[in-house]
Amino acid sequence: MALYEHVFLARQDLAQAQVDTLAETATKIIEDNGGKVIKTETWGLRSLAYRIAKNRKAHYVMLEFDAPTNVPIELERQTQINEDVLRYMTLRVDEHEAGPSAMMRRSERSERSDRGDRGDRPRRDRDDRPRDDRPREDRPRRDDAEAA
């Protein structure tokens, strides 16, 4: 049997219980066809890079499983029929990642506010620059200043 990762994006207007039901349905398809689900991760409601079917966000879910070759084909067929799933992707992998996936580690690691002031560099506004009150004609040109 081969190792696979299956990620699907569900519509933003679904409740978390409905997303969990979609994950359970996928798990049932895998197990009914002789596979074994190793790990299920719900990455939560995340923004999309671009709109998909009028959705700006989607619920992300990942399944890691071990199954015969025919199982991903059936899983993708069933996923494609479901109207609540916007996108999906199944990949064959050499081995499963131990512990939480990179997406889960990222959310644990960075508990920061929306960028805001980073504090590692001084904040410079436009008004902080020194003003040259001379008329424009009397000011030195940039290429003159660089030559000097």
C-alpha positions as CSV (number, residue, x, y, z in Angstrom):
1,M,0.0,0.0,0.0
2,A,1.1,3.6,-0.7
3,L,1.0,6.7,1.5
4,Y,-1.1,9.7,0.4
5,E,-2.0,13.2,1.6
6,H,-5.4,14.6,0.6
7,V,-6.3,18.3,1.2
8,F,-9.6,19.8,0.4
9,L,-11.1,23.3,0.7
10,A,-14.7,23.5,1.8
11,R,-17.0,26.5,1.4
12,Q,-16.7,29.4,3.8
13,D,-20.4,29.4,4.8
14,L,-20.3,25.9,6.3
15,A,-20.3,25.3,10.0
16,Q,-17.4,23.5,11.6
17,A,-19.7,20.5,12.3
18,Q,-20.4,20.3,8.6
19,V,-16.7,20.5,7.7
20,D,-16.0,17.7,10.3
21,T,-18.8,15.6,8.6
22,L,-17.0,16.1,5.2
23,A,-13.8,14.8,6.8
24,E,-15.6,11.8,8.3
25,T,-17.1,11.0,4.9
26,A,-13.7,11.0,3.3
27,T,-12.4,8.8,6.1
28,K,-15.3,6.4,5.6
29,I,-14.5,6.2,1.8
30,I,-10.9,5.4,2.6
31,E,-11.6,2.8,5.2
32,D,-14.4,1.1,3.2
33,N,-12.0,0.6,0.3
34,G,-9.3,-1.0,2.4
35,G,-7.2,2.0,3.5
36,K,-6.3,3.4,6.9
37,V,-6.4,7.1,7.9
38,I,-3.3,8.0,9.9
39,K,-4.0,11.6,10.7
40,T,-6.7,14.2,10.1
41,E,-5.9,17.9,10.6
42,T,-8.4,20.8,10.3
43,W,-6.4,24.0,9.5
44,G,-9.5,26.2,10.0
45,L,-11.0,29.0,8.0
46,R,-8.3,30.8,5.9
47,S,-8.3,33.5,3.3
48,L,-7.9,32.4,-0.3
49,A,-5.4,33.9,-2.7
50,Y,-8.2,34.5,-5.2
51,R,-12.0,34.1,-5.2
52,I,-13.2,30.6,-6.0
53,A,-17.0,30.4,-6.8
54,K,-17.6,33.7,-5.0
55,N,-15.8,32.5,-1.9
56,R,-13.0,34.6,-0.4
57,K,-12.3,32.1,2.4
58,A,-12.4,28.4,2.8
59,H,-12.1,25.7,5.5
60,Y,-8.9,23.7,4.9
61,V,-8.7,20.0,5.9
62,M,-5.9,17.5,5.4
63,L,-6.0,13.7,5.6
64,E,-2.9,11.5,5.7
65,F,-3.7,7.9,4.8
66,D,-2.2,4.6,3.7
67,A,-4.2,2.8,1.0
68,P,-4.2,0.7,-2.2
69,T,-4.0,2.5,-5.5
70,N,-7.7,2.5,-6.3
71,V,-8.7,4.4,-3.1
72,P,-7.4,7.9,-4.1
73,I,-9.3,7.6,-7.4
74,E,-12.6,6.8,-5.6
75,L,-11.9,9.5,-3.0
76,E,-11.4,12.1,-5.7
77,R,-14.5,10.9,-7.6
78,Q,-16.6,11.3,-4.5
79,T,-15.1,14.6,-3.5
80,Q,-15.6,16.0,-7.0
81,I,-19.4,15.3,-6.8
82,N,-19.8,17.2,-3.5
83,E,-20.8,20.8,-4.0
84,D,-19.5,21.9,-0.6
85,V,-15.9,21.2,-1.7
86,L,-14.3,24.0,-3.7
87,R,-10.9,22.4,-4.5
88,Y,-9.0,19.2,-3.6
89,M,-5.6,17.7,-4.2
90,T,-4.3,14.2,-3.5
91,L,-0.5,13.6,-3.4
92,R,1.4,10.3,-3.1
93,V,4.2,10.8,-0.6
94,D,7.3,8.7,0.3
95,E,6.6,9.1,4.1
96,H,4.3,11.0,6.3
97,E,5.6,13.9,8.4
98,A,6.0,13.1,12.1
99,G,4.0,15.4,14.4
100,P,1.9,18.3,13.2
101,S,2.1,19.5,9.6
102,A,3.9,22.7,8.6
103,M,0.6,24.6,8.5
104,M,-0.2,23.6,12.1
105,R,3.3,24.5,13.3
106,R,3.1,27.8,11.6
107,S,-0.1,28.8,13.5
108,E,1.4,27.7,16.8
109,R,4.7,29.5,16.3
110,S,3.4,32.9,15.2
111,E,0.9,34.3,17.6
112,R,1.4,37.9,16.4
113,S,-1.0,40.6,15.5
114,D,-1.6,41.7,11.9
115,R,2.0,42.8,11.3
116,G,1.6,46.3,13.0
117,D,4.8,48.0,14.2
118,R,7.6,45.5,14.2
119,G,9.8,47.5,16.5
120,D,13.0,46.4,14.8
121,R,13.4,49.5,12.7
122,P,12.5,53.2,13.3
123,R,9.2,54.4,11.9
124,R,9.7,57.1,9.3
125,D,6.8,59.2,8.1
126,R,6.9,61.6,5.2
127,D,6.8,64.6,7.5
128,D,10.0,63.4,9.3
129,R,12.2,64.5,6.4
130,P,14.0,67.8,6.6
131,R,12.2,70.4,4.6
132,D,13.9,72.6,2.0
133,D,11.9,75.8,2.0
134,R,13.8,77.3,-1.0
135,P,11.9,77.8,-4.2
136,R,12.1,74.8,-6.5
137,E,14.3,76.5,-9.0
138,D,16.9,77.4,-6.4
139,R,17.2,73.8,-5.0
140,P,20.1,71.7,-6.1
141,R,19.2,69.0,-8.6
142,R,19.7,65.4,-7.5
143,D,22.4,64.6,-10.1
144,D,24.3,67.8,-9.0
145,A,24.2,66.6,-5.4
146,E,25.5,63.2,-6.3
147,A,28.3,64.7,-8.4
148,A,29.5,66.8,-5.4
